[in-house]
Amino acid sequence: MPLTMAKAGEHNFIKKVGGKEETRHFLEKLGFVVGGMVTVVSENRGNMIVNIKDSRVAISREMANKILI
């Protein structure tokens, strides 16, 4: 399921990062790699703040939909 369906506070593991090559590369630089753990901190109108690799990152709904957990 896409990251947008995760509930706040849930710990999830990334199974796949989709999208175009440049999008995947951008997300990988932020720490969104297969097998990595991601936790949703908050969600506002689909945009999300997540914990990834001991950092908080804000991503749009479109980006979150490309990350499968």
HELIX and SHEET records of a PDB file:
HELIX    1   1 LEU A    3  MET A    5  5                                   3    
HELIX    2   2 GLU A   21  LEU A   30  1                                  10    
HELIX    3   3 ARG A   61  ASN A   65  1                                   5    
SHEET    1   A 4 HIS A  11  PHE A  13  0                                        
SHEET    2   A 4 MET A  37  ASN A  44 -1                                        
SHEET    3   A 4 ASN A  47  ILE A  52 -1                                        
SHEET    4   A 4 SER A  55  ILE A  59 -1                                        
SHEET    1   B 2 LYS A  16  VAL A  17  0                                        
SHEET    2   B 2 ILE A  67  LEU A  68 -1                                        
END                                                                             
